[in-house]
Amino acid sequence: MSELSKRSTVYFDPAIHRALRIKAASTNRSLSELVNEAVREALREDREDLEVFEERVAEPTISYEELLDDLKAHGKL
């Protein structure tokens, strides 16, 4: 770990903790590396989602009822 790393206590479900320990051992990586990678990926996905929301903010919206009517009119329901 680098000097810039911060220490934190995280409580895992026992089954998840066991799976993490097994994966860490089988990949020669630490639990911290696995957890950091998973958190980075989750944050990256959040960023991507927010970017897509921004791109689509000007799109027109329709109500759920209008969507159902449209699907029915086009023979999809």
Distance bins in CASP14 RR format, pairs under 12 A and 6 or more apart:
PFRMAT RR
TARGET T0000
AUTHOR 0000-0000-0000
RMODE 2
METHOD distances of the structure
MODEL  1
1 7 0 0 0 0 1 0 0 0 0 0 0
1 30 0 0 0 0 1 0 0 0 0 0 0
1 31 0 0 0 0 0 1 0 0 0 0 0
1 32 1 0 0 1 0 0 0 0 0 0 0
1 33 0 0 0 0 1 0 0 0 0 0 0
1 36 0 0 0 0 1 0 0 0 0 0 0
2 32 0 0 0 0 0 1 0 0 0 0 0
2 33 0 0 0 0 0 1 0 0 0 0 0
2 36 0 0 0 0 0 1 0 0 0 0 0
5 30 0 0 0 0 0 1 0 0 0 0 0
5 32 1 0 0 1 0 0 0 0 0 0 0
5 33 0 0 0 0 0 1 0 0 0 0 0
5 35 0 0 0 0 0 1 0 0 0 0 0
5 36 0 0 0 0 1 0 0 0 0 0 0
6 32 0 0 0 0 0 1 0 0 0 0 0
6 36 0 0 0 0 0 1 0 0 0 0 0
7 32 0 0 0 0 1 0 0 0 0 0 0
8 32 0 0 0 0 1 0 0 0 0 0 0
8 35 0 0 0 0 1 0 0 0 0 0 0
8 36 0 0 0 0 0 1 0 0 0 0 0
8 39 0 0 0 0 0 1 0 0 0 0 0
10 16 0 0 0 0 0 1 0 0 0 0 0
10 17 0 0 0 0 1 0 0 0 0 0 0
10 20 0 0 0 0 0 1 0 0 0 0 0
10 31 0 0 0 0 1 0 0 0 0 0 0
10 32 0 0 0 0 1 0 0 0 0 0 0
10 34 0 0 0 0 0 1 0 0 0 0 0
10 35 1 0 0 1 0 0 0 0 0 0 0
10 36 0 0 0 0 0 1 0 0 0 0 0
10 38 0 0 0 0 0 1 0 0 0 0 0
10 39 0 0 0 0 0 1 0 0 0 0 0
11 17 0 0 0 0 1 0 0 0 0 0 0
12 18 0 0 0 0 1 0 0 0 0 0 0
12 19 0 0 0 0 1 0 0 0 0 0 0
12 20 1 0 0 1 0 0 0 0 0 0 0
12 21 0 0 0 0 1 0 0 0 0 0 0
12 31 0 0 0 0 1 0 0 0 0 0 0
12 34 0 0 0 0 0 1 0 0 0 0 0
12 35 0 0 0 0 1 0 0 0 0 0 0
12 38 0 0 0 0 0 1 0 0 0 0 0
13 19 0 0 0 0 1 0 0 0 0 0 0
13 20 0 0 0 0 0 1 0 0 0 0 0
14 20 0 0 0 0 0 1 0 0 0 0 0
14 21 0 0 0 0 0 1 0 0 0 0 0
15 21 0 0 0 0 0 1 0 0 0 0 0
15 22 0 0 0 0 0 1 0 0 0 0 0
16 22 0 0 0 0 0 1 0 0 0 0 0
16 23 0 0 0 0 0 1 0 0 0 0 0
16 31 0 0 0 0 0 1 0 0 0 0 0
16 34 0 0 0 0 0 1 0 0 0 0 0
16 35 0 0 0 0 0 1 0 0 0 0 0
16 38 0 0 0 0 0 1 0 0 0 0 0
17 23 0 0 0 0 0 1 0 0 0 0 0
17 24 0 0 0 0 0 1 0 0 0 0 0
17 31 0 0 0 0 1 0 0 0 0 0 0
17 34 0 0 0 0 0 1 0 0 0 0 0
17 35 0 0 0 0 0 1 0 0 0 0 0
18 24 0 0 0 0 0 1 0 0 0 0 0
18 25 0 0 0 0 0 1 0 0 0 0 0
18 31 0 0 0 0 0 1 0 0 0 0 0
19 25 0 0 0 0 0 1 0 0 0 0 0
19 26 0 0 0 0 0 1 0 0 0 0 0
19 31 0 0 0 0 0 1 0 0 0 0 0
19 34 0 0 0 0 1 0 0 0 0 0 0
19 38 0 0 0 0 0 1 0 0 0 0 0
20 26 0 0 0 0 0 1 0 0 0 0 0
20 27 0 0 0 0 0 1 0 0 0 0 0
20 29 0 0 0 0 1 0 0 0 0 0 0
20 30 0 0 0 0 1 0 0 0 0 0 0
20 31 1 0 1 0 0 0 0 0 0 0 0
20 32 0 0 0 0 0 1 0 0 0 0 0
20 33 0 0 0 0 0 1 0 0 0 0 0
20 34 1 0 1 0 0 0 0 0 0 0 0
20 35 1 0 0 1 0 0 0 0 0 0 0
20 36 0 0 0 0 0 1 0 0 0 0 0
20 37 0 0 0 0 0 1 0 0 0 0 0
20 38 0 0 0 0 1 0 0 0 0 0 0
21 27 0 0 0 0 0 1 0 0 0 0 0
21 29 0 0 0 0 0 1 0 0 0 0 0
21 30 0 0 0 0 0 1 0 0 0 0 0
21 31 1 0 0 1 0 0 0 0 0 0 0
21 34 0 0 0 0 1 0 0 0 0 0 0
21 35 0 0 0 0 0 1 0 0 0 0 0
22 29 0 0 0 0 0 1 0 0 0 0 0
22 31 0 0 0 0 0 1 0 0 0 0 0
22 34 0 0 0 0 0 1 0 0 0 0 0
23 29 1 0 0 1 0 0 0 0 0 0 0
23 30 0 0 0 0 0 1 0 0 0 0 0
23 31 0 0 0 0 1 0 0 0 0 0 0
23 33 0 0 0 0 0 1 0 0 0 0 0
23 34 1 0 0 1 0 0 0 0 0 0 0
23 35 0 0 0 0 0 1 0 0 0 0 0
23 37 0 0 0 0 0 1 0 0 0 0 0
23 38 0 0 0 0 0 1 0 0 0 0 0
24 30 1 0 1 0 0 0 0 0 0 0 0
24 31 1 0 1 0 0 0 0 0 0 0 0
24 32 0 0 0 0 1 0 0 0 0 0 0
24 33 1 0 0 1 0 0 0 0 0 0 0
24 34 1 0 1 0 0 0 0 0 0 0 0
24 35 0 0 0 0 1 0 0 0 0 0 0
24 36 0 0 0 0 0 1 0 0 0 0 0
24 37 0 0 0 0 0 1 0 0 0 0 0
25 31 0 0 0 0 1 0 0 0 0 0 0
25 34 0 0 0 0 0 1 0 0 0 0 0
26 34 0 0 0 0 0 1 0 0 0 0 0
27 33 0 0 0 0 1 0 0 0 0 0 0
27 34 1 0 0 1 0 0 0 0 0 0 0
27 37 0 0 0 0 0 1 0 0 0 0 0
28 34 0 0 0 0 0 1 0 0 0 0 0
29 35 0 0 0 0 0 1 0 0 0 0 0
29 36 0 0 0 0 1 0 0 0 0 0 0
29 37 0 0 0 0 1 0 0 0 0 0 0
29 38 0 0 0 0 0 1 0 0 0 0 0
30 36 0 0 0 0 1 0 0 0 0 0 0
30 37 0 0 0 0 0 1 0 0 0 0 0
31 37 0 0 0 0 0 1 0 0 0 0 0
31 38 0 0 0 0 0 1 0 0 0 0 0
32 38 0 0 0 0 0 1 0 0 0 0 0
32 39 0 0 0 0 0 1 0 0 0 0 0
33 39 0 0 0 0 0 1 0 0 0 0 0
33 40 0 0 0 0 0 1 0 0 0 0 0
34 40 0 0 0 0 0 1 0 0 0 0 0
34 41 0 0 0 0 0 1 0 0 0 0 0
35 41 0 0 0 0 0 1 0 0 0 0 0
35 42 0 0 0 0 0 1 0 0 0 0 0
36 42 0 0 0 0 0 1 0 0 0 0 0
36 43 0 0 0 0 0 1 0 0 0 0 0
37 43 0 0 0 0 0 1 0 0 0 0 0
37 44 0 0 0 0 0 1 0 0 0 0 0
38 44 0 0 0 0 0 1 0 0 0 0 0
38 45 0 0 0 0 0 1 0 0 0 0 0
39 45 0 0 0 0 0 1 0 0 0 0 0
39 46 0 0 0 0 0 1 0 0 0 0 0
40 46 0 0 0 0 0 1 0 0 0 0 0
40 47 0 0 0 0 0 1 0 0 0 0 0
41 47 0 0 0 0 0 1 0 0 0 0 0
41 48 0 0 0 0 0 1 0 0 0 0 0
42 48 0 0 0 0 0 1 0 0 0 0 0
42 49 0 0 0 0 0 1 0 0 0 0 0
43 49 0 0 0 0 0 1 0 0 0 0 0
43 50 0 0 0 0 0 1 0 0 0 0 0
44 50 0 0 0 0 0 1 0 0 0 0 0
44 51 0 0 0 0 0 1 0 0 0 0 0
45 51 0 0 0 0 0 1 0 0 0 0 0
45 52 0 0 0 0 0 1 0 0 0 0 0
46 52 0 0 0 0 0 1 0 0 0 0 0
46 53 0 0 0 0 0 1 0 0 0 0 0
47 53 0 0 0 0 0 1 0 0 0 0 0
47 54 0 0 0 0 0 1 0 0 0 0 0
48 54 0 0 0 0 0 1 0 0 0 0 0
48 55 0 0 0 0 0 1 0 0 0 0 0
49 55 0 0 0 0 0 1 0 0 0 0 0
49 56 0 0 0 0 0 1 0 0 0 0 0
50 56 0 0 0 0 0 1 0 0 0 0 0
50 57 0 0 0 0 0 1 0 0 0 0 0
51 57 0 0 0 0 0 1 0 0 0 0 0
52 59 0 0 0 0 0 1 0 0 0 0 0
53 59 0 0 0 0 0 1 0 0 0 0 0
60 66 0 0 0 0 0 1 0 0 0 0 0
61 67 0 0 0 0 1 0 0 0 0 0 0
62 68 0 0 0 0 1 0 0 0 0 0 0
62 69 0 0 0 0 1 0 0 0 0 0 0
62 70 1 0 0 1 0 0 0 0 0 0 0
62 71 0 0 0 0 0 1 0 0 0 0 0
63 69 0 0 0 0 1 0 0 0 0 0 0
63 70 0 0 0 0 0 1 0 0 0 0 0
64 70 0 0 0 0 0 1 0 0 0 0 0
64 71 0 0 0 0 0 1 0 0 0 0 0
65 71 0 0 0 0 0 1 0 0 0 0 0
65 72 0 0 0 0 0 1 0 0 0 0 0
66 72 0 0 0 0 0 1 0 0 0 0 0
66 73 0 0 0 0 0 1 0 0 0 0 0
67 73 0 0 0 0 0 1 0 0 0 0 0
67 74 0 0 0 0 0 1 0 0 0 0 0
67 76 0 0 0 0 0 1 0 0 0 0 0
67 77 0 0 0 0 1 0 0 0 0 0 0
68 74 0 0 0 0 0 1 0 0 0 0 0
68 75 0 0 0 0 0 1 0 0 0 0 0
68 76 0 0 0 0 1 0 0 0 0 0 0
68 77 1 0 0 1 0 0 0 0 0 0 0
69 75 0 0 0 0 0 1 0 0 0 0 0
69 76 0 0 0 0 0 1 0 0 0 0 0
69 77 0 0 0 0 1 0 0 0 0 0 0
70 76 0 0 0 0 1 0 0 0 0 0 0
70 77 0 0 0 0 1 0 0 0 0 0 0
71 77 1 0 1 0 0 0 0 0 0 0 0
END
